[in-house]
Amino acid sequence: MNFRLVIKLLGAVCIALGVAMAFSIPWTWIGGGEGYDRNGILGLLMSMSICFVAGTFFYGIGRKAQATLFRREAIAVVVFSWILAAILGAFPYYLSGTQRAVLVNEQGENVSISMSFVDSLFESASGFTTTGATVLSDIEKVSPGLLFWRCSTHFLGGIGIIVLLVAILGQGLGGKAVLRAERSGTLSEGTPHARVQSLAWSLFGIYVGLNVILAVILMLLKFSPFDAICHAFSAMATGGFSTKNANVGYFMTDPLYNGAAVEGTLTFFMFLGGMNFMLFYWCLHGEPQRLFRDTEWRTYLGFIVAASLLVLFFCTRNHDFHQFHAPDNPGLFQSSQNVGESRLELQKPTTFYAVRKSVFQVVSMITSTGFVTDEYEKWNAASSAVLLTLMITGACAGSTAGGLKLFRVILGLKMFRRQIEQAYHPAVVRKIWWQKSVVPQELLHQTAVHIGVYFFLILFFSLMIAAMEPDSTWIAGNFPVTQKLYDVISMVLSCISNVGLGVGMIGAGENFGRLSESTKFLLTCAMLLGRLEFFAVFSLFSLRFWRKS
């Protein structure tokens, strides 16, 4: 193990994070807040200092390291970079004393609760892993500079800090090992014959370009530059952080905005964020036909269409769109301005309105974005089951989305069908094909193990949290204790699939803030495991991994 090289690259990550924090400071004045925020600026400046000091120290230790990067070093760089990013990214919230919630004490006085370091670590990890879960009760009172940093963590985590690292530094053949360890494995059209540094720059350029295009479109739809950039970061990274308490629902209820146009735009770009970014690369290099012959992309599109039709059917049959937009139950949109003026439209949903609500929430779930425009958890049970299924499947490999990834779902179903056939024809040897190629047995084995570990970890974390989190958490929040296990499974699934949404205590309009510190820490670990897809993290606990040979 080349420890000096690993430490040197971690130093580069620290410095890059410090530079990224600097871009958040100007938004304290121009982000639409109350103006100068001393605590927010000091928190960012002190955090930048920590990043630069740590980066300089690490870089100094590894300055004489040999440049050859092998697979083990690549795995170590990737895992420790995400852990380091989550820790360093937490300091702006913690050092600024960001308010997490306001509680009323026994004397009837309002008491502000500042974010603890575990709260800050949860928020930071949620941003970098593009989960979008939050502990903040009143987002609109947070300093614009910190809100910009919060959404910037989505931007950085979406394409992967490591892709940018490879693009800037380059590591020869080792760069491919870094990219393999960082990005999800995929069967989609192979790897282009290009230098790894050139490929990394291409992927990063595509990602930045899509962010810029979306931000410009949102500004044309009357978003402020601050809101447009923040929501572009969240949508393309499939993260889900917003600058509003009501999330994207805020823009549905304020008559200043064209709700249908906003919803349609975000739906389209969330869909793009759920695609394998290598397909964008091929399209830009004159081979758009690869998009339409890609099995995973076609499955992705089919899942969205089928799930949207199911949700539309079940919600229309149960009158869910009517029920949860009644004037006496503003629910999710309670904090939005001018609600009364927009209620008249929402009381009589048209077919078009029902379709766009269904499609928006389906795309938000399958891409693990977590944007909301409705109280989806109050929809009928069948629709909830469809949405929870999409949280598990996820979108395409090589995308910014979480979940199992559709290529594993497809291979899992193919293996399941083959196993059924072998039950009554044990002598038959049936190969599994993917786009005119036989899938290697090793990849099938990896897929089966990954699916098994995914559900085992959901069970493990759910049992741990159900045992550790007291019933009083549900009682204090006026949630039924009988729903505790269901809520716990939902929050674990949400974090390990990097979705950020759930039902019950973490449904639309709710947050993770009332959970205990130990539960938040466990969910932070679940987010990182889900983002790194388990085995890169688990390999660090093997003694053989650290041996010289």
Summary of the structure (lengths in Angstrom):
residues: 549
radius of gyration: 23.0
end to end distance: 8.5
largest distance: 76.9
contacts: 1966
relative contact order: 0.10
helix: 66%
strand: 3%
